[in-house]
């Protein structure tokens, strides 16, 4: 795709070889064409801090150098919590996205989440929302991250270090996607999460 005047348009390269002349407005991409494609590719606890790696881009557009990604944790009626996003390259995306017209390798991100430092409500289940935009687009797009890469997800539940007799649990579910929640410490919890789930 290409950007022009705040809008997104189908690249005319798609029409190479066609005799039909198409007006620009017919090539304009709508909301259904500009969906956020996002997934978690890695989760790991480092003491009380959770590292989330993943990617987020807009379908039918290359993720170019002026594109940006924002992220926040959301939970029902709770006030969203903004997170710091670090960009990273994800070269395999261009091989796996099945989109030979657009490049997404620069859409990778890394996020560090310390639930205690962020004062997350331990009674709530938190989810990850990402927003993708560009100064050349009049509107950004947002979505809750539901997809994940099963090849890099741990087989055991991911648990934080124990703090104030509580542990934070991070996981991904085929139905709901990424979740972050707090559990009280007990023998049954230790049995459930095992010692491979995080730093004990």
Secondary structure, DSSP 8 states (H G I E B T S, - for coil): -EEETBEEE--GGGGTT------GGGGB--TTTS-EEEEEEEEEEETTEEEEEEEEEETTS---TTEEEEEEEE-TTS--EEE-EEEE--TTHHHHS--TTS--GGGEEEEEEETTTTT--TTS-BEEEEEEEETTBSS-EEEE--EE-TTSS-SS-EE---BTTEEEEEEEETTTEEEEEEEE--HHHHHHH-SSSS--
